[in-house]
Amino acid sequence: MVPINVKTLGVFAAALALAGGVCGVASASDHFDSSPLFRDRPDDLTDLFAFTPPGQPGKLALIMNTRLGVQRQDFSVPGIPSAKKAVTIGQFSPKIAYVFRVRAGQKAGTGPELRLVCAFTDASPATQRGTCTPIVFDEAGNLSSVDLSGSAVSFGLEKPTVSSGGNGGGLAMKVFGGVRADSFYTDTFGVVEYTQKKDADVFNQRKADGRLKNLLAFANVVSLAIELDPGAYFKAALPEQPATTFYRVTAETWSL
Amino acid sequence: MKTKTLVLLALVNAAVSTVVACSADGGGDADSSGDALSQSVLPARATTFHTTPIDRIGRPAISAVVLNMAAEVDEKDSARVSHVKWYDELDSFSGADSAGSKQARIVDEITSGMKLMDHSDGNDDFTADELAAWVDLFKEDALLVDVSKPCGVDPDPSVPGDSSHSYLDIEKEMVDKDHVHATCGGRTPKDDTVDVFMTFAITHRDWHPGAKDWKNTPEHVGDLIDNASAATNTFPYLASPHLVSIPSVPLADSVDFGMGKPVAGDFSEIVEESAKAVVGEGLKALWKLLLDQIGIKS
């Protein structure tokens, strides 16, 4: 564990708390636009990534990030027992469902859907467990009669977990939930200035003025990552469905 | 000192969603401990086809840039907040709300925002038909991926075509028949989606390394912050959390911010500079107070 000086923590946290407060008004990629129902924004999705994993054609990697600004459970301040509790916010909410929705096919508004619904227990980060359950709908929106619950995966935080899956391993799923570095980067206030002034030269001017700032450079997020073979899931649940290599992906949070 | 520290920590806790320090021990190796649970863990609403999310995300920059371009903002920014809020409540794929009354609105607002972006450099580069085709795509808020094509997460610059920039690659093929997607599309963690999208929306030009006209558009449009994140080629792909160490140690010697370049300077100076940059004179007074409280000369 890296030693942390309390003075530094206070300075750093206060500065970025204030920066974060401003960001709440100045939305970046998709940061800080969720419901204000939850004080620490466990429902706020900051980014979504979807891509073919390196060296694994046919597979799909899915990552959703949430809760911009997190502190890991293993942080502690020597001699101040209450400090850990005061700053621990790096986990998933038991009151939120974190959902990936994957539509098969290229054409917008169409296609059957593989839905990966992840819910978490009400526990500390060290003992919290998540469960991601796959379900499939046909194009008309009817739930597939094929039960895929045997391919659900249960996992603890901070450690990648691989389910054995069904269907001869074709339905295996790799899952990770935990704190990661926020990979999004932008001149947040420059984007806001651009949308207000509607002038493409804003960024050149900010660069000339030395005002370019990537406010997310220090940020961490709570990340949920899943890797699977989407074609295998659709084939298992909807055997008559034509195969495709195109998928449309979105992420959602639901209130439970 | 202890009391002051506790006061500071209380401030931190009250400051909501704060980016703070952490240690990182890596993700560890994969195991096979996953155990299947029954479908009873599913919330009942999971089996309802149409959803009403609290928040949702598909393509980046649509709500934060395009819709904000179209939004009329009042002094307190409340108009913008409510404006984005109704967008988040739409179904990601149908673009409809439960009453079906907002589907037309999303088309109008994306069209307006795209027109304003196109005109923001003084030129109108999109034809009406091109604009309509893009709006038709964007009303569905989803990343489009082709898993038969590769994408680089942490690309090797020495390998031609190994690029982390793939955002909108497939969509461009759907509108521009001369464009052939070479990547998986979607979005990778290091993808410079802001610059890719803004270059496209403002100039109607491509900025994907490897794209047909990429070499002709090296001066891409965007926020001018490039390649400022870290990712790995192994699951779960995002880099380990940021590290923070003691302030008396030079930052570059003790801290890895995943930026791919050393960061020079004393830690407190870096943080102070960041704070000053974002909050102006009002914060400077508070900032000085905080520094005084913890015994650092400002």
HADDOCK unambig.tbl for C-alpha pairs under 7 A between the chains (distance, minus, plus):
assign (segid A and resid 1 and name CA) (segid B and resid 23 and name CA) 5.55 0.50 0.50
assign (segid A and resid 2 and name CA) (segid B and resid 23 and name CA) 5.53 0.50 0.50
assign (segid A and resid 2 and name CA) (segid B and resid 245 and name CA) 6.34 0.50 0.50
assign (segid A and resid 3 and name CA) (segid B and resid 245 and name CA) 5.82 0.50 0.50
assign (segid A and resid 3 and name CA) (segid B and resid 246 and name CA) 6.81 0.50 0.50
assign (segid A and resid 4 and name CA) (segid B and resid 244 and name CA) 6.68 0.50 0.50
assign (segid A and resid 4 and name CA) (segid B and resid 245 and name CA) 5.17 0.50 0.50
assign (segid A and resid 4 and name CA) (segid B and resid 246 and name CA) 5.63 0.50 0.50
assign (segid A and resid 5 and name CA) (segid B and resid 245 and name CA) 6.85 0.50 0.50
assign (segid A and resid 5 and name CA) (segid B and resid 246 and name CA) 5.03 0.50 0.50
assign (segid A and resid 6 and name CA) (segid B and resid 5 and name CA) 6.98 0.50 0.50
assign (segid A and resid 7 and name CA) (segid B and resid 294 and name CA) 6.24 0.50 0.50
assign (segid A and resid 8 and name CA) (segid B and resid 246 and name CA) 6.74 0.50 0.50
assign (segid A and resid 8 and name CA) (segid B and resid 247 and name CA) 5.98 0.50 0.50
assign (segid A and resid 9 and name CA) (segid B and resid 20 and name CA) 6.89 0.50 0.50
assign (segid A and resid 9 and name CA) (segid B and resid 21 and name CA) 6.78 0.50 0.50
assign (segid A and resid 10 and name CA) (segid B and resid 8 and name CA) 5.76 0.50 0.50
assign (segid A and resid 10 and name CA) (segid B and resid 9 and name CA) 6.48 0.50 0.50
assign (segid A and resid 12 and name CA) (segid B and resid 20 and name CA) 6.55 0.50 0.50
assign (segid A and resid 12 and name CA) (segid B and resid 271 and name CA) 6.06 0.50 0.50
assign (segid A and resid 13 and name CA) (segid B and resid 12 and name CA) 5.99 0.50 0.50
assign (segid A and resid 13 and name CA) (segid B and resid 18 and name CA) 6.07 0.50 0.50
assign (segid A and resid 13 and name CA) (segid B and resid 19 and name CA) 6.12 0.50 0.50
assign (segid A and resid 13 and name CA) (segid B and resid 20 and name CA) 5.16 0.50 0.50
assign (segid A and resid 14 and name CA) (segid B and resid 12 and name CA) 5.74 0.50 0.50
assign (segid A and resid 15 and name CA) (segid B and resid 271 and name CA) 6.72 0.50 0.50
assign (segid A and resid 15 and name CA) (segid B and resid 275 and name CA) 5.33 0.50 0.50
assign (segid A and resid 16 and name CA) (segid B and resid 18 and name CA) 6.06 0.50 0.50
assign (segid A and resid 16 and name CA) (segid B and resid 19 and name CA) 5.80 0.50 0.50
assign (segid A and resid 17 and name CA) (segid B and resid 15 and name CA) 5.45 0.50 0.50
assign (segid A and resid 17 and name CA) (segid B and resid 16 and name CA) 6.69 0.50 0.50
assign (segid A and resid 17 and name CA) (segid B and resid 17 and name CA) 6.77 0.50 0.50
assign (segid A and resid 17 and name CA) (segid B and resid 18 and name CA) 4.54 0.50 0.50
assign (segid A and resid 17 and name CA) (segid B and resid 19 and name CA) 6.64 0.50 0.50
assign (segid A and resid 19 and name CA) (segid B and resid 275 and name CA) 6.63 0.50 0.50
assign (segid A and resid 19 and name CA) (segid B and resid 278 and name CA) 6.28 0.50 0.50
assign (segid A and resid 20 and name CA) (segid B and resid 18 and name CA) 6.62 0.50 0.50
assign (segid A and resid 27 and name CA) (segid B and resid 64 and name CA) 6.07 0.50 0.50
assign (segid A and resid 28 and name CA) (segid B and resid 64 and name CA) 6.20 0.50 0.50
assign (segid A and resid 29 and name CA) (segid B and resid 60 and name CA) 5.67 0.50 0.50
assign (segid A and resid 29 and name CA) (segid B and resid 61 and name CA) 5.80 0.50 0.50
assign (segid A and resid 29 and name CA) (segid B and resid 64 and name CA) 6.02 0.50 0.50
assign (segid A and resid 30 and name CA) (segid B and resid 60 and name CA) 6.76 0.50 0.50
assign (segid A and resid 30 and name CA) (segid B and resid 64 and name CA) 6.24 0.50 0.50
assign (segid A and resid 33 and name CA) (segid B and resid 85 and name CA) 6.87 0.50 0.50
assign (segid A and resid 34 and name CA) (segid B and resid 54 and name CA) 6.23 0.50 0.50
assign (segid A and resid 34 and name CA) (segid B and resid 55 and name CA) 5.11 0.50 0.50
assign (segid A and resid 35 and name CA) (segid B and resid 54 and name CA) 6.18 0.50 0.50
assign (segid A and resid 39 and name CA) (segid B and resid 16 and name CA) 6.79 0.50 0.50
assign (segid A and resid 40 and name CA) (segid B and resid 16 and name CA) 5.65 0.50 0.50
assign (segid A and resid 40 and name CA) (segid B and resid 17 and name CA) 5.27 0.50 0.50
assign (segid A and resid 43 and name CA) (segid B and resid 54 and name CA) 6.99 0.50 0.50
assign (segid A and resid 43 and name CA) (segid B and resid 55 and name CA) 6.70 0.50 0.50
assign (segid A and resid 44 and name CA) (segid B and resid 55 and name CA) 6.12 0.50 0.50
assign (segid A and resid 45 and name CA) (segid B and resid 55 and name CA) 6.39 0.50 0.50
assign (segid A and resid 45 and name CA) (segid B and resid 56 and name CA) 6.56 0.50 0.50
assign (segid A and resid 45 and name CA) (segid B and resid 57 and name CA) 6.75 0.50 0.50
assign (segid A and resid 47 and name CA) (segid B and resid 57 and name CA) 6.86 0.50 0.50
assign (segid A and resid 48 and name CA) (segid B and resid 57 and name CA) 6.40 0.50 0.50
assign (segid A and resid 48 and name CA) (segid B and resid 58 and name CA) 6.51 0.50 0.50
assign (segid A and resid 49 and name CA) (segid B and resid 187 and name CA) 5.03 0.50 0.50
assign (segid A and resid 49 and name CA) (segid B and resid 188 and name CA) 5.58 0.50 0.50
assign (segid A and resid 49 and name CA) (segid B and resid 189 and name CA) 6.26 0.50 0.50
assign (segid A and resid 50 and name CA) (segid B and resid 143 and name CA) 6.88 0.50 0.50
assign (segid A and resid 50 and name CA) (segid B and resid 145 and name CA) 6.96 0.50 0.50
assign (segid A and resid 50 and name CA) (segid B and resid 186 and name CA) 5.27 0.50 0.50
assign (segid A and resid 50 and name CA) (segid B and resid 187 and name CA) 5.38 0.50 0.50
assign (segid A and resid 50 and name CA) (segid B and resid 188 and name CA) 6.44 0.50 0.50
assign (segid A and resid 51 and name CA) (segid B and resid 145 and name CA) 6.26 0.50 0.50
assign (segid A and resid 51 and name CA) (segid B and resid 151 and name CA) 6.60 0.50 0.50
assign (segid A and resid 51 and name CA) (segid B and resid 184 and name CA) 6.20 0.50 0.50
assign (segid A and resid 51 and name CA) (segid B and resid 185 and name CA) 7.00 0.50 0.50
assign (segid A and resid 51 and name CA) (segid B and resid 186 and name CA) 5.46 0.50 0.50
assign (segid A and resid 51 and name CA) (segid B and resid 187 and name CA) 6.03 0.50 0.50
assign (segid A and resid 51 and name CA) (segid B and resid 188 and name CA) 6.03 0.50 0.50
assign (segid A and resid 52 and name CA) (segid B and resid 147 and name CA) 5.17 0.50 0.50
assign (segid A and resid 52 and name CA) (segid B and resid 150 and name CA) 5.90 0.50 0.50
assign (segid A and resid 52 and name CA) (segid B and resid 151 and name CA) 5.89 0.50 0.50
assign (segid A and resid 52 and name CA) (segid B and resid 184 and name CA) 6.13 0.50 0.50
assign (segid A and resid 54 and name CA) (segid B and resid 150 and name CA) 6.74 0.50 0.50
assign (segid A and resid 54 and name CA) (segid B and resid 151 and name CA) 6.43 0.50 0.50
assign (segid A and resid 54 and name CA) (segid B and resid 152 and name CA) 6.27 0.50 0.50
assign (segid A and resid 54 and name CA) (segid B and resid 153 and name CA) 7.00 0.50 0.50
assign (segid A and resid 54 and name CA) (segid B and resid 233 and name CA) 6.40 0.50 0.50
assign (segid A and resid 57 and name CA) (segid B and resid 147 and name CA) 5.77 0.50 0.50
assign (segid A and resid 57 and name CA) (segid B and resid 148 and name CA) 5.39 0.50 0.50
assign (segid A and resid 57 and name CA) (segid B and resid 149 and name CA) 6.77 0.50 0.50
assign (segid A and resid 57 and name CA) (segid B and resid 150 and name CA) 6.81 0.50 0.50
assign (segid A and resid 58 and name CA) (segid B and resid 147 and name CA) 4.90 0.50 0.50
assign (segid A and resid 58 and name CA) (segid B and resid 148 and name CA) 5.69 0.50 0.50
assign (segid A and resid 59 and name CA) (segid B and resid 147 and name CA) 6.29 0.50 0.50
assign (segid A and resid 60 and name CA) (segid B and resid 147 and name CA) 6.48 0.50 0.50
assign (segid A and resid 68 and name CA) (segid B and resid 17 and name CA) 6.34 0.50 0.50
assign (segid A and resid 69 and name CA) (segid B and resid 17 and name CA) 4.75 0.50 0.50
assign (segid A and resid 69 and name CA) (segid B and resid 18 and name CA) 4.50 0.50 0.50
assign (segid A and resid 69 and name CA) (segid B and resid 19 and name CA) 3.96 0.50 0.50
assign (segid A and resid 69 and name CA) (segid B and resid 20 and name CA) 6.89 0.50 0.50
assign (segid A and resid 70 and name CA) (segid B and resid 17 and name CA) 6.58 0.50 0.50
assign (segid A and resid 70 and name CA) (segid B and resid 18 and name CA) 6.43 0.50 0.50
assign (segid A and resid 70 and name CA) (segid B and resid 19 and name CA) 5.81 0.50 0.50
assign (segid A and resid 70 and name CA) (segid B and resid 20 and name CA) 6.74 0.50 0.50
assign (segid A and resid 71 and name CA) (segid B and resid 20 and name CA) 6.11 0.50 0.50
assign (segid A and resid 71 and name CA) (segid B and resid 21 and name CA) 6.83 0.50 0.50
assign (segid A and resid 71 and name CA) (segid B and resid 22 and name CA) 6.31 0.50 0.50
assign (segid A and resid 72 and name CA) (segid B and resid 22 and name CA) 5.99 0.50 0.50
assign (segid A and resid 75 and name CA) (segid B and resid 22 and name CA) 6.28 0.50 0.50
assign (segid A and resid 86 and name CA) (segid B and resid 9 and name CA) 6.94 0.50 0.50
assign (segid A and resid 86 and name CA) (segid B and resid 13 and name CA) 5.95 0.50 0.50
assign (segid A and resid 87 and name CA) (segid B and resid 13 and name CA) 5.82 0.50 0.50
assign (segid A and resid 108 and name CA) (segid B and resid 137 and name CA) 6.57 0.50 0.50
assign (segid A and resid 108 and name CA) (segid B and resid 140 and name CA) 6.24 0.50 0.50
assign (segid A and resid 109 and name CA) (segid B and resid 93 and name CA) 5.49 0.50 0.50
assign (segid A and resid 109 and name CA) (segid B and resid 94 and name CA) 5.62 0.50 0.50
assign (segid A and resid 109 and name CA) (segid B and resid 140 and name CA) 6.81 0.50 0.50
assign (segid A and resid 141 and name CA) (segid B and resid 49 and name CA) 5.41 0.50 0.50
assign (segid A and resid 143 and name CA) (segid B and resid 47 and name CA) 6.75 0.50 0.50
assign (segid A and resid 149 and name CA) (segid B and resid 37 and name CA) 6.86 0.50 0.50
assign (segid A and resid 149 and name CA) (segid B and resid 38 and name CA) 5.84 0.50 0.50
assign (segid A and resid 149 and name CA) (segid B and resid 39 and name CA) 5.22 0.50 0.50
assign (segid A and resid 150 and name CA) (segid B and resid 36 and name CA) 5.44 0.50 0.50
assign (segid A and resid 150 and name CA) (segid B and resid 37 and name CA) 6.82 0.50 0.50
assign (segid A and resid 151 and name CA) (segid B and resid 36 and name CA) 6.07 0.50 0.50
assign (segid A and resid 152 and name CA) (segid B and resid 36 and name CA) 4.92 0.50 0.50
assign (segid A and resid 152 and name CA) (segid B and resid 37 and name CA) 5.98 0.50 0.50
assign (segid A and resid 153 and name CA) (segid B and resid 34 and name CA) 5.29 0.50 0.50
assign (segid A and resid 153 and name CA) (segid B and resid 35 and name CA) 5.72 0.50 0.50
assign (segid A and resid 153 and name CA) (segid B and resid 36 and name CA) 5.23 0.50 0.50
assign (segid A and resid 154 and name CA) (segid B and resid 34 and name CA) 5.23 0.50 0.50
assign (segid A and resid 154 and name CA) (segid B and resid 35 and name CA) 5.55 0.50 0.50
assign (segid A and resid 154 and name CA) (segid B and resid 36 and name CA) 6.45 0.50 0.50
assign (segid A and resid 155 and name CA) (segid B and resid 34 and name CA) 6.02 0.50 0.50
assign (segid A and resid 158 and name CA) (segid B and resid 27 and name CA) 5.79 0.50 0.50
assign (segid A and resid 159 and name CA) (segid B and resid 27 and name CA) 5.24 0.50 0.50
assign (segid A and resid 159 and name CA) (segid B and resid 28 and name CA) 5.69 0.50 0.50
assign (segid A and resid 159 and name CA) (segid B and resid 30 and name CA) 6.91 0.50 0.50
assign (segid A and resid 160 and name CA) (segid B and resid 27 and name CA) 6.67 0.50 0.50
assign (segid A and resid 160 and name CA) (segid B and resid 28 and name CA) 6.97 0.50 0.50
assign (segid A and resid 160 and name CA) (segid B and resid 29 and name CA) 6.61 0.50 0.50
assign (segid A and resid 160 and name CA) (segid B and resid 30 and name CA) 4.82 0.50 0.50
assign (segid A and resid 160 and name CA) (segid B and resid 31 and name CA) 6.93 0.50 0.50
assign (segid A and resid 161 and name CA) (segid B and resid 30 and name CA) 5.34 0.50 0.50
assign (segid A and resid 161 and name CA) (segid B and resid 31 and name CA) 5.36 0.50 0.50
assign (segid A and resid 161 and name CA) (segid B and resid 32 and name CA) 6.19 0.50 0.50
assign (segid A and resid 161 and name CA) (segid B and resid 33 and name CA) 6.57 0.50 0.50
assign (segid A and resid 161 and name CA) (segid B and resid 34 and name CA) 6.05 0.50 0.50
assign (segid A and resid 162 and name CA) (segid B and resid 30 and name CA) 6.46 0.50 0.50
assign (segid A and resid 162 and name CA) (segid B and resid 31 and name CA) 5.97 0.50 0.50
assign (segid A and resid 162 and name CA) (segid B and resid 32 and name CA) 5.07 0.50 0.50
assign (segid A and resid 162 and name CA) (segid B and resid 33 and name CA) 6.97 0.50 0.50
assign (segid A and resid 162 and name CA) (segid B and resid 34 and name CA) 5.88 0.50 0.50
assign (segid A and resid 163 and name CA) (segid B and resid 32 and name CA) 6.06 0.50 0.50
assign (segid A and resid 163 and name CA) (segid B and resid 34 and name CA) 4.66 0.50 0.50
assign (segid A and resid 163 and name CA) (segid B and resid 35 and name CA) 6.76 0.50 0.50
assign (segid A and resid 164 and name CA) (segid B and resid 32 and name CA) 6.90 0.50 0.50
assign (segid A and resid 176 and name CA) (segid B and resid 236 and name CA) 6.36 0.50 0.50
assign (segid A and resid 179 and name CA) (segid B and resid 241 and name CA) 6.31 0.50 0.50
assign (segid A and resid 180 and name CA) (segid B and resid 238 and name CA) 6.05 0.50 0.50
assign (segid A and resid 180 and name CA) (segid B and resid 239 and name CA) 5.92 0.50 0.50
assign (segid A and resid 180 and name CA) (segid B and resid 240 and name CA) 5.07 0.50 0.50
assign (segid A and resid 180 and name CA) (segid B and resid 241 and name CA) 4.49 0.50 0.50
assign (segid A and resid 181 and name CA) (segid B and resid 238 and name CA) 6.40 0.50 0.50
assign (segid A and resid 181 and name CA) (segid B and resid 239 and name CA) 5.41 0.50 0.50
assign (segid A and resid 181 and name CA) (segid B and resid 240 and name CA) 5.67 0.50 0.50
assign (segid A and resid 181 and name CA) (segid B and resid 241 and name CA) 4.33 0.50 0.50
assign (segid A and resid 181 and name CA) (segid B and resid 242 and name CA) 5.89 0.50 0.50
assign (segid A and resid 183 and name CA) (segid B and resid 189 and name CA) 5.83 0.50 0.50
assign (segid A and resid 183 and name CA) (segid B and resid 190 and name CA) 6.40 0.50 0.50
assign (segid A and resid 183 and name CA) (segid B and resid 229 and name CA) 5.06 0.50 0.50
assign (segid A and resid 183 and name CA) (segid B and resid 230 and name CA) 6.29 0.50 0.50
assign (segid A and resid 183 and name CA) (segid B and resid 238 and name CA) 6.81 0.50 0.50
assign (segid A and resid 184 and name CA) (segid B and resid 229 and name CA) 6.79 0.50 0.50
assign (segid A and resid 185 and name CA) (segid B and resid 228 and name CA) 6.12 0.50 0.50
assign (segid A and resid 185 and name CA) (segid B and resid 229 and name CA) 6.68 0.50 0.50
assign (segid A and resid 186 and name CA) (segid B and resid 223 and name CA) 6.31 0.50 0.50
assign (segid A and resid 186 and name CA) (segid B and resid 225 and name CA) 6.01 0.50 0.50
assign (segid A and resid 187 and name CA) (segid B and resid 223 and name CA) 5.71 0.50 0.50
assign (segid A and resid 187 and name CA) (segid B and resid 225 and name CA) 6.65 0.50 0.50
assign (segid A and resid 190 and name CA) (segid B and resid 223 and name CA) 6.72 0.50 0.50
assign (segid A and resid 195 and name CA) (segid B and resid 65 and name CA) 6.46 0.50 0.50
assign (segid A and resid 195 and name CA) (segid B and resid 68 and name CA) 6.02 0.50 0.50
assign (segid A and resid 195 and name CA) (segid B and resid 69 and name CA) 4.74 0.50 0.50
assign (segid A and resid 196 and name CA) (segid B and resid 69 and name CA) 6.84 0.50 0.50
assign (segid A and resid 198 and name CA) (segid B and resid 116 and name CA) 6.94 0.50 0.50
assign (segid A and resid 198 and name CA) (segid B and resid 117 and name CA) 6.97 0.50 0.50
assign (segid A and resid 198 and name CA) (segid B and resid 120 and name CA) 5.38 0.50 0.50
assign (segid A and resid 199 and name CA) (segid B and resid 120 and name CA) 4.73 0.50 0.50
assign (segid A and resid 199 and name CA) (segid B and resid 121 and name CA) 6.28 0.50 0.50
assign (segid A and resid 200 and name CA) (segid B and resid 120 and name CA) 5.21 0.50 0.50
assign (segid A and resid 200 and name CA) (segid B and resid 121 and name CA) 5.12 0.50 0.50
assign (segid A and resid 203 and name CA) (segid B and resid 223 and name CA) 5.63 0.50 0.50
assign (segid A and resid 203 and name CA) (segid B and resid 224 and name CA) 6.79 0.50 0.50
assign (segid A and resid 218 and name CA) (segid B and resid 242 and name CA) 6.47 0.50 0.50
assign (segid A and resid 218 and name CA) (segid B and resid 257 and name CA) 6.52 0.50 0.50
assign (segid A and resid 219 and name CA) (segid B and resid 19 and name CA) 5.46 0.50 0.50
assign (segid A and resid 220 and name CA) (segid B and resid 19 and name CA) 6.60 0.50 0.50
assign (segid A and resid 220 and name CA) (segid B and resid 241 and name CA) 5.87 0.50 0.50
assign (segid A and resid 220 and name CA) (segid B and resid 242 and name CA) 6.67 0.50 0.50
assign (segid A and resid 225 and name CA) (segid B and resid 236 and name CA) 6.02 0.50 0.50
assign (segid A and resid 245 and name CA) (segid B and resid 146 and name CA) 5.35 0.50 0.50
assign (segid A and resid 245 and name CA) (segid B and resid 147 and name CA) 5.35 0.50 0.50
assign (segid A and resid 245 and name CA) (segid B and resid 148 and name CA) 5.87 0.50 0.50
assign (segid A and resid 246 and name CA) (segid B and resid 145 and name CA) 5.56 0.50 0.50
assign (segid A and resid 246 and name CA) (segid B and resid 146 and name CA) 4.45 0.50 0.50
assign (segid A and resid 246 and name CA) (segid B and resid 147 and name CA) 6.49 0.50 0.50
assign (segid A and resid 247 and name CA) (segid B and resid 144 and name CA) 5.85 0.50 0.50
assign (segid A and resid 247 and name CA) (segid B and resid 145 and name CA) 5.22 0.50 0.50
assign (segid A and resid 247 and name CA) (segid B and resid 146 and name CA) 6.48 0.50 0.50
assign (segid A and resid 248 and name CA) (segid B and resid 142 and name CA) 5.51 0.50 0.50
assign (segid A and resid 248 and name CA) (segid B and resid 143 and name CA) 5.33 0.50 0.50
assign (segid A and resid 248 and name CA) (segid B and resid 144 and name CA) 4.50 0.50 0.50
assign (segid A and resid 248 and name CA) (segid B and resid 145 and name CA) 6.21 0.50 0.50
assign (segid A and resid 249 and name CA) (segid B and resid 58 and name CA) 6.71 0.50 0.50
assign (segid A and resid 249 and name CA) (segid B and resid 142 and name CA) 4.98 0.50 0.50
assign (segid A and resid 249 and name CA) (segid B and resid 143 and name CA) 5.02 0.50 0.50
assign (segid A and resid 249 and name CA) (segid B and resid 144 and name CA) 6.53 0.50 0.50
assign (segid A and resid 250 and name CA) (segid B and resid 57 and name CA) 5.89 0.50 0.50
assign (segid A and resid 250 and name CA) (segid B and resid 58 and name CA) 4.62 0.50 0.50
assign (segid A and resid 250 and name CA) (segid B and resid 92 and name CA) 6.84 0.50 0.50
assign (segid A and resid 250 and name CA) (segid B and resid 141 and name CA) 6.89 0.50 0.50
assign (segid A and resid 250 and name CA) (segid B and resid 142 and name CA) 4.86 0.50 0.50
assign (segid A and resid 250 and name CA) (segid B and resid 143 and name CA) 6.52 0.50 0.50
assign (segid A and resid 251 and name CA) (segid B and resid 56 and name CA) 5.53 0.50 0.50
assign (segid A and resid 251 and name CA) (segid B and resid 57 and name CA) 5.45 0.50 0.50
assign (segid A and resid 251 and name CA) (segid B and resid 58 and name CA) 6.56 0.50 0.50
assign (segid A and resid 252 and name CA) (segid B and resid 53 and name CA) 5.80 0.50 0.50
assign (segid A and resid 252 and name CA) (segid B and resid 55 and name CA) 5.71 0.50 0.50
assign (segid A and resid 252 and name CA) (segid B and resid 56 and name CA) 4.17 0.50 0.50
assign (segid A and resid 252 and name CA) (segid B and resid 57 and name CA) 6.55 0.50 0.50
assign (segid A and resid 253 and name CA) (segid B and resid 53 and name CA) 5.56 0.50 0.50
assign (segid A and resid 253 and name CA) (segid B and resid 54 and name CA) 5.56 0.50 0.50
assign (segid A and resid 253 and name CA) (segid B and resid 55 and name CA) 5.41 0.50 0.50
assign (segid A and resid 253 and name CA) (segid B and resid 56 and name CA) 6.38 0.50 0.50
assign (segid A and resid 254 and name CA) (segid B and resid 53 and name CA) 4.98 0.50 0.50
assign (segid A and resid 254 and name CA) (segid B and resid 54 and name CA) 5.46 0.50 0.50
assign (segid A and resid 255 and name CA) (segid B and resid 54 and name CA) 6.71 0.50 0.50
